[in-house]
Amino acid sequence: MRFTSFLYPRVATALLLGLVSTPFLSLGQGRGAGGRWSADGRTLVAVDNNGIVRTDVVNGQSTVLVPAAQLKRPDVRTGDTPAPLPVADFEFSRDSSKVLLFTNTARVWRYNSRGDYYLLDRASGTVRRVGAGQPGQSLLYAKLSPDGSRVAYVSRNNIYVEDAANPGKATALTTDGTRKRINGTFDWVYEEEFGCRDGFRWSPDSKQIAYWQVDATNIRDYLMINTTDSVYSRVIPVEYPKVGEAPSPTRIGVVSASGGATTWLQIPGDPQQHYLTRMEWVPSGNTLIIQQLNRKQNSSILFLGQPNGSVTPIHRETDAAWIDAKARWNGGDPSGWEWLDGGKSFLWVSEKDGWRHLYRITTNGKTETLLTPGKYDMAKINRIDEAGGYVYFTASPENPIQRYLFRVRLDGKGKHERLTPAGQVGTHDYNVSPDGRYALHSFNSHQQTPVREWVQLPDHKVVRPLGGNLGTRPGRDVRFFTVTTADGVTLDGWMVRPANFDSTKKYPVVFHVYGEPASVTTNDVFSAGSNNLFAGDMAKAGYCYVALDNRGTPNLKGAAWRKSIYRQIGRLNIRDQAMGARKLFEQHAWLDTSRVAVWGWSGGGSTTLHLLFQYPEIYKTGIAIAAVANQLFYDNIYQERYMGLPQENREDFVAGSPITYAKNLRGNLLYIHGTGDDNVHYDNAEVLVNELVKHNKQFQFMAYPNRTHGISEGEGTTEHLRTLYTKFLTEHCPPGPR
C-alpha cells in the first residue's frame, strides 16, 4: 500500500567491457540505481547525451562505449536510421558485441516496465527492433540469453524468443496467454505486494527458460470507469483479489528455449492457498531454487527444483505473525539470489531470533551460520564481496531512525564493523563496488543537505565529490525526540516549531501520519518536517508540524515492534498515535488543543480517518487522501499478511476499519480520492460517504476523475490538490499564535 513509483535500472552484463555479470534480471525490473559497476571496481556505465558512457569513479574521466550516433531508431519503411533513440535502459551481451536497448517506455500500474526494444550490433552499427511482429510498446522484460545468442521477452502475456543475429523472427514458448492467464509476468497484486514483475529466467546454459504462470481466471474484476475521455464511459477491468478471496493459482514451469512443451514443477500444496514469491537458477547446473509462502504468509519453504519437475525442500521457517519477502529489504525488488561458492551456499535474511539478520545457508540446507548476531536489524544488503570475504550492509544499531554502512565477514567470524564515519549523523546509502574498494555515497539528515561523493573503502576517504556539500540546512527547525505514552510505549517523532516561536503563546499542531506496516514517517532524512501539500511554509504560517511512528511501522526496532500490529491494524496503531499526542500536550503547554489537525495518504489516510473518528476529543480536523475505509475492500496479500483471514477472524477486520467508527465524526473532514485508483479502489470512498450521510455527518469530499493512487495525472492536478489541502487546513485549523 504505497503511492510512489520508481523505475529501477538494471545491472548490465558485458564481460569484455569489464561490467559485472548479474544474470537473469530484466530491463525494467532490476535493482540498483546509480550505474553498472565494472569488474575492477573503478568505473560505472550509464547513459548520457554522449551515448552509453563509462566513467572512472576516481578521476571522473569518461569513455564513450556506444556513441549517441549509433543510438538511432530504424525507419520501418526505408530501413534508414534517422530518428534518435532515447534509451531508458540497456544490456550488453557477454562478448559486448550487441546491446539491447529499452525505449518508448510506458507504465504498467506503477512502473514503466512496458515499451519497445532494439538490438544494436556494435560492429556494423545496425539497429533492429525486437518483437517486430508484436504491437508497439507491448514488450516487457526483454533480456539476452547468457551466451548472447537469443533474446526473450513477454508480449500480451506470452513468452517469445528471437535469434539475436536476426531479431524479428519469433518463436512462441507459450501460446495460451490471455488477460487472465499470465505467462512470464504477474497480476496486479503480485506486483503491488511482492514486487514481482519480471516472471521468467534464462538458464545458465541458455538452453531453457523457467517462468511463472498466474491463472487469474477465477479472480473477479474490479471495474474502474473512465467517464471523461470520450462521450461514452469506458470500463477498465482489473483482476483484483479482495481480502478473503483465494489467491490466483500460480505455478512455475521449464520450457526449452527452442520451444516445445512446458514441464511444470510439482511443488506440493494447494496453489490457491500458497504464493511462489521467488525463483532463480542455481549458478551451476540445471537446478532452480524457489520460495513458497503459504496464504497467511507465516510459513516459508525453499525448494530445489529440477527441469523434470521434481522438487526437494531444503529450508523451512515459520512465524507467529508473518514472514517478510525479499522486496522488504531490497528496495522493493524480490529478484536475484545472494549466491556464494558458485551456488553451493547463499545468504538468507530472517527475523526468527527477533531481529532481521543475515544467515549463510548451504544450498543443501544442512548448514546455517548467523553472520550478524546482536539486538539490531539489518536494513539491506549493499554488496557481497566474496573474494574479500565480506558482506556490506546497512543498519543502525544505536538509533533506528538512521542508516549507516557496516560490513561483516562471510565466514561468520568476527564482529560487524562500521565504515560510515562517526561524525556523520543521519541517513546514508551506498552503491558499493563489487570488490568493496569504492562506493557511491549519499548522505543526508534533517539538518544536513543531501551530498553525493565517491569514497574509498574501508577508510571512507573521499576520492571525488559529486554534488552538494556538508553543511546544515538553513531555516526550518526540525527537532527529533522520543515520547513515552501512558501505555509505556516509546515512540520516535519529529517536530517543527513555528517560526518566531513564543512559548507564552498557543499554536496549532498538525500531525502527519502513516501508521501501517508499509512505511515510516520519522527517519532522519532531509525531507523530515516537509509538507509538499501545503502551499507555503508551515512554520512561517504559524503551525507546529509533528510526526510519530507507532508500533507496527517498519522501523529498525526489532520484529516484536513491527509485528505487534498483527490483527491489530486500526486499533493498536491508532491508540499509539492518540496516546502519543496526549503526552505531547502534557509536555508542551503551548500546543493549542483546540486546533489539532491530522493528515495522511493511503495507509496514512486510513489512520487519519481512525483518529478523527475514534478520538474526536483530540483531533478536530483531518485530511484523508486515498484511504482504505473498509479493510474487506483491500487486496488479499497485504491485508491477510497483517490481519489473518477474514474467514477466521472477521471481527478484527471490522474493528480495524474506519467505516466502523464514522458515526463518531465531530470535527472537520476533507476526504480525497481518485476515481481511477487501481490500488485503493474508489468504492472505499463511496461506502464511507454513504456511512457519513447515513449519520448526517457533514464533511467535504473531493473526487479526482480518473486519477490513480498518486493523484498526479492531468493538467493542474498537483496544484489543485495543494490549493485544496491548504485552504481546508487554514480555514478549519487556523494558523498562528494566540
ZIWOVEN-V756843 format. One record per residue. RES is the residue in three letters. OMEGA is omega in whole degrees, -180 to 180 (none if undefined). D_FIRST is the distance of its C-alpha to the first C-alpha in whole Angstrom. Layout:
RES;OMEGA;D_FIRST, RES;OMEGA;D_FIRST
This chain:
MET;-176;0, ARG;177;4, PHE;173;7, THR;179;10, SER;-177;12, PHE;170;15, LEU;-179;17, TYR;176;19, PRO;-175;22, ARG;177;24, VAL;-177;27, ALA;-177;30, THR;-179;33, ALA;-173;36, LEU;-178;39, LEU;175;42, LEU;-178;40, GLY;-180;39, LEU;-179;35, VAL;177;34, SER;174;33, THR;-170;29, PRO;170;30, PHE;174;27, LEU;-174;25, SER;173;24, LEU;-180;24, GLY;180;21, GLN;-166;19, GLY;-175;21, ARG;168;20, GLY;172;22, ALA;173;22, GLY;175;26, GLY;-179;28, ARG;-176;30, TRP;169;32, SER;-177;36, ALA;-179;37, ASP;176;40, GLY;-178;37, ARG;-175;38, THR;172;37, LEU;-179;34, VAL;-179;33, ALA;178;31, VAL;169;32, ASP;-176;34, ASN;180;36, ASN;-179;39, GLY;175;37, ILE;-165;36, VAL;174;37, ARG;-176;37, THR;177;38, ASP;-174;39, VAL;-177;37, VAL;-176;40, ASN;177;42, GLY;-180;40, GLN;-176;42, SER;175;41, THR;180;42, VAL;178;41, LEU;176;40, VAL;-177;40, PRO;180;41, ALA;-180;40, ALA;178;43, GLN;-177;41, LEU;-180;38, LYS;-177;39, ARG;179;38, PRO;174;41, ASP;-174;42, VAL;-179;42, ARG;-174;45, THR;-176;48, GLY;178;46, ASP;179;46, THR;-175;43, PRO;-170;43, ALA;175;40, PRO;-178;38, LEU;179;35, PRO;-174;32, VAL;175;30, ALA;-180;26, ASP;-175;27, PHE;175;30, GLU;175;31, PHE;168;35, SER;-176;37, ARG;178;38, ASP;177;42, SER;-178;40, SER;-177;42, LYS;176;39, VAL;175;36, LEU;-173;33, LEU;179;32, PHE;-174;28, THR;176;28, ASN;-172;28, THR;179;24, ALA;-176;21, ARG;167;18, VAL;-172;16, TRP;-176;13, ARG;-166;12, TYR;175;15, ASN;-175;18, SER;179;19, ARG;179;22, GLY;179;25, ASP;179;29, TYR;176;31, TYR;178;34, LEU;-179;36, LEU;171;39, ASP;-171;42, ARG;-178;43, ALA;-177;47, SER;-176;47, GLY;-179;45, THR;177;44, VAL;-180;40, ARG;-180;39, ARG;173;36, VAL;180;35, GLY;-177;34, ALA;179;36, GLY;-179;37, GLN;176;33, PRO;178;32, GLY;177;31, GLN;-177;27, SER;-175;26, LEU;178;26, LEU;164;24, TYR;177;24, ALA;176;28, LYS;178;29, LEU;172;33, SER;-179;34, PRO;179;35, ASP;176;39, GLY;-175;38, SER;-176;40, ARG;176;37, VAL;179;34, ALA;-179;31, TYR;175;28, VAL;172;26, SER;179;27, ARG;174;26, ASN;169;25, ASN;-178;28, ILE;-179;29, TYR;175;32, VAL;176;35, GLU;175;37, ASP;-178;40, ALA;178;39, ALA;-178;43, ASN;-179;43, PRO;-179;39, GLY;177;39, LYS;-169;40, ALA;169;38, THR;179;38, ALA;177;35, LEU;173;34, THR;-179;32, THR;-176;33, ASP;-178;31, GLY;174;28, THR;178;27, ARG;-176;24, LYS;170;23, ARG;-162;25, ILE;179;23, ASN;172;25, GLY;172;24, THR;-169;20, PHE;175;17, ASP;-175;16, TRP;-169;12, VAL;175;10, TYR;180;12, GLU;-175;11, GLU;-169;8, GLU;176;8, PHE;-177;11, GLY;-177;12, CYS;177;15, ARG;177;16, ASP;-172;20, GLY;173;21, PHE;-176;25, ARG;170;27, TRP;171;31, SER;-179;33, PRO;-179;35, ASP;176;38, SER;-176;37, LYS;-175;38, GLN;174;35, ILE;173;32, ALA;-176;29, TYR;173;26, TRP;166;23, GLN;179;24, VAL;179;21, ASP;-179;23, ALA;-175;21, THR;-175;24, ASN;176;23, ILE;-179;20, ARG;179;20, ASP;162;19, TYR;-174;17, LEU;171;19, MET;-175;18, ILE;175;22, ASN;-176;23, THR;-172;26, THR;-174;27, ASP;175;27, SER;-178;30, VAL;173;33, TYR;-180;31, SER;-179;28, ARG;-180;26, VAL;178;24, ILE;-179;21, PRO;176;20, VAL;176;16, GLU;-168;17, TYR;180;14, PRO;177;14, LYS;179;14, VAL;-177;14, GLY;178;17, GLU;178;18, ALA;179;19, PRO;173;18, SER;173;19, PRO;-177;22, THR;179;22, ARG;-180;25, ILE;-180;26, GLY;178;30, VAL;-179;32, VAL;176;34, SER;178;37, ALA;176;37, SER;-180;40, GLY;-179;38, GLY;-176;39, ALA;176;38, THR;171;35, THR;-177;35, TRP;178;32, LEU;-177;31, GLN;-179;32, ILE;-176;29, PRO;178;30, GLY;178;28, ASP;-178;27, PRO;176;24, GLN;179;22, GLN;-180;22, HIS;174;21, TYR;173;18, LEU;-167;20, THR;-180;18, ARG;176;20, MET;175;24, GLU;171;26, TRP;169;30, VAL;-172;32, PRO;-180;34, SER;178;37, GLY;-175;38, ASN;-175;37, THR;176;34, LEU;170;30, ILE;-173;28, ILE;171;25, GLN;175;22, GLN;171;22, LEU;172;19, ASN;-174;20, ARG;179;18, LYS;178;17, GLN;175;17, ASN;176;19, SER;-179;22, SER;174;22, ILE;171;25, LEU;178;26, PHE;162;29, LEU;-177;31, GLY;179;32, GLN;179;35, PRO;176;36, ASN;176;38, GLY;-178;35, SER;179;36, VAL;179;33, THR;177;34, PRO;-180;32, ILE;-176;32, HIS;179;29, ARG;178;28, GLU;176;25, THR;180;24, ASP;179;22, ALA;-180;22, ALA;179;19, TRP;177;16, ILE;179;17, ASP;173;15, ALA;-174;15, LYS;-178;16, ALA;-179;13, ARG;-176;13, TRP;180;16, ASN;176;17, GLY;179;15, GLY;-176;12, ASP;-178;15, PRO;-173;16, SER;-179;20, GLY;178;23, TRP;-173;25, GLU;-174;27, TRP;172;30, LEU;176;33, ASP;179;37, GLY;179;37, GLY;180;34, LYS;176;36, SER;-179;34, PHE;174;30, LEU;180;28, TRP;-180;25, VAL;-179;23, SER;175;23, GLU;-170;22, LYS;177;25, ASP;178;27, GLY;179;25, TRP;180;24, ARG;-174;22, HIS;176;25, LEU;176;26, TYR;171;29, ARG;-176;31, ILE;174;32, THR;-173;34, THR;173;33, ASN;176;36, GLY;-173;34, LYS;-176;37, THR;-179;36, GLU;-178;34, THR;176;34, LEU;-178;32, LEU;-173;32, THR;-179;30, PRO;178;31, GLY;-179;31, LYS;176;28, TYR;-179;26, ASP;167;23, MET;-180;22, ALA;178;20, LYS;174;20, ILE;179;23, ASN;-180;25, ARG;169;28, ILE;175;30, ASP;-175;34, GLU;-180;36, ALA;179;39, GLY;176;39, GLY;-177;37, TYR;164;34, VAL;179;31, TYR;-177;29, PHE;179;26, THR;178;24, ALA;175;24, SER;-175;25, PRO;-174;27, GLU;-176;29, ASN;-172;26, PRO;-179;22, ILE;-179;21, GLN;-178;23, ARG;180;23, TYR;180;27, LEU;176;28, PHE;168;30, ARG;179;32, VAL;-177;33, ARG;-179;36, LEU;179;35, ASP;178;38, GLY;-180;36, LYS;179;39, GLY;-178;39, LYS;177;36, HIS;-175;33, GLU;178;35, ARG;180;33, LEU;177;34, THR;-180;32, PRO;-176;35, ALA;-176;35, GLY;-177;35, GLN;-175;32, VAL;179;30, GLY;-175;26, THR;-176;24, HIS;171;25, ASP;-174;24, TYR;167;26, ASN;-171;27, VAL;179;30, SER;-177;32, PRO;-179;33, ASP;177;36, GLY;-177;35, ARG;-177;37, TYR;177;35, ALA;168;32, LEU;-172;30, HIS;174;29, SER;-175;27, PHE;172;27, ASN;175;26, SER;179;25, HIS;178;25, GLN;-172;29, GLN;175;29, THR;-176;29, PRO;178;27, VAL;177;30, ARG;-177;30, GLU;171;33, TRP;179;34, VAL;175;35, GLN;180;38, LEU;10;37, PRO;-174;37, ASP;177;39, HIS;178;36, LYS;179;39, VAL;178;38, VAL;177;40, ARG;175;38, PRO;-179;36, LEU;-178;34, GLY;-177;33, GLY;176;32, ASN;-179;35, LEU;180;35, GLY;-178;35, THR;179;33, ARG;173;31, PRO;170;34, GLY;-166;33, ARG;-178;30, ASP;-179;31, VAL;-179;27, ARG;176;28, PHE;-177;26, PHE;167;27, THR;179;26, VAL;180;27, THR;-175;28, THR;178;27, ALA;178;30, ASP;-179;28, GLY;-180;29, VAL;180;25, THR;-177;25, LEU;170;22, ASP;178;22, GLY;168;22, TRP;-179;23, MET;171;25, VAL;180;27, ARG;177;30, PRO;174;32, ALA;-180;34, ASN;-173;38, PHE;178;37, ASP;-174;40, SER;178;39, THR;180;42, LYS;175;39, LYS;-177;36, TYR;175;33, PRO;-180;30, VAL;177;27, VAL;178;23, PHE;171;20, HIS;-173;17, VAL;161;14, TYR;165;11, GLY;-180;12, GLU;-173;9, PRO;-175;9, ALA;-173;6, SER;175;9, VAL;180;12, THR;-169;15, THR;175;18, ASN;-177;19, ASP;-178;22, VAL;-175;21, PHE;-178;23, SER;179;21, ALA;180;21, GLY;179;22, SER;175;21, ASN;-177;20, ASN;178;20, LEU;179;20, PHE;-179;23, ALA;-178;26, GLY;180;28, ASP;-176;28, MET;-179;27, ALA;180;30, LYS;178;33, ALA;178;32, GLY;177;32, TYR;163;29, CYS;-176;28, TYR;-170;24, VAL;169;22, ALA;175;19, LEU;173;19, ASP;-179;17, ASN;171;17, ARG;-179;17, GLY;174;14, THR;-171;13, PRO;175;13, ASN;178;16, LEU;-176;19, LYS;177;21, GLY;-177;21, ALA;-179;20, ALA;177;21, TRP;-174;20, ARG;-171;16, LYS;175;17, SER;-178;19, ILE;-178;16, TYR;-177;16, ARG;-176;17, GLN;177;17, ILE;-178;13, GLY;178;15, ARG;-177;18, LEU;-178;19, ASN;-178;16, ILE;178;18, ARG;178;21, ASP;-180;21, GLN;-177;20, ALA;179;22, MET;175;25, GLY;178;24, ALA;-180;25, ARG;180;28, LYS;177;29, LEU;178;29, PHE;177;31, GLU;-175;33, GLN;-174;34, HIS;-177;34, ALA;-178;36, TRP;174;36, LEU;-176;32, ASP;-176;33, THR;173;31, SER;178;32, ARG;-179;30, VAL;-179;26, ALA;178;23, VAL;177;19, TRP;177;16, GLY;-176;13, TRP;177;10, SER;175;7, GLY;176;7, GLY;174;10, GLY;177;11, SER;178;11, THR;178;13, THR;179;15, LEU;180;16, HIS;-177;17, LEU;180;19, LEU;-177;21, PHE;-175;22, GLN;-179;22, TYR;-177;24, PRO;178;26, GLU;180;29, ILE;-171;27, TYR;-174;24, LYS;-178;26, THR;179;24, GLY;175;20, ILE;-177;18, ALA;-176;15, ILE;174;13, ALA;-173;10, ALA;167;10, VAL;180;10, ALA;-179;13, ASN;-177;14, GLN;180;12, LEU;179;14, PHE;-176;13, TYR;-172;9, ASP;-173;9, ASN;-175;12, ILE;-179;11, TYR;-170;8, GLN;180;10, GLU;176;13, ARG;-173;12, TYR;-174;12, MET;-175;14, GLY;-178;17, LEU;-179;18, PRO;176;19, GLN;-178;22, GLU;-177;23, ASN;-179;22, ARG;-177;21, GLU;178;22, ASP;178;19, PHE;179;16, VAL;-179;19, ALA;-179;20, GLY;-176;16, SER;180;15, PRO;-176;16, ILE;180;18, THR;-174;21, TYR;-175;22, ALA;-179;22, LYS;-178;26, ASN;-177;26, LEU;175;25, ARG;-174;28, GLY;-175;27, ASN;-178;25, LEU;167;22, LEU;179;21, TYR;-174;18, ILE;179;16, HIS;173;15, GLY;-178;15, THR;178;17, GLY;-179;16, ASP;179;12, ASP;-176;11, ASN;173;7, VAL;-168;8, HIS;-177;12, TYR;178;15, ASP;174;16, ASN;-180;14, ALA;-173;16, GLU;178;19, VAL;177;19, LEU;177;19, VAL;180;22, ASN;-179;24, GLU;179;24, LEU;177;24, VAL;180;27, LYS;-177;28, HIS;178;29, ASN;177;30, LYS;-179;28, GLN;-177;28, PHE;177;25, GLN;-175;24, PHE;177;22, MET;175;21, ALA;177;20, TYR;-175;19, PRO;173;21, ASN;177;19, ARG;-180;16, THR;-173;13, HIS;-180;10, GLY;180;11, ILE;-178;14, SER;-176;17, GLU;174;19, GLY;-177;22, GLU;175;25, GLY;-173;25, THR;-176;22, THR;-180;21, GLU;179;24, HIS;180;24, LEU;179;20, ARG;180;22, THR;179;25, LEU;-180;24, TYR;-175;22, THR;-179;25, LYS;-179;27, PHE;-179;26, LEU;-176;25, THR;179;29, GLU;-173;30, HIS;173;29, CYS;-171;28, PRO;-179;31, PRO;171;31, GLY;-178;34, PRO;174;37, ARG;none;39
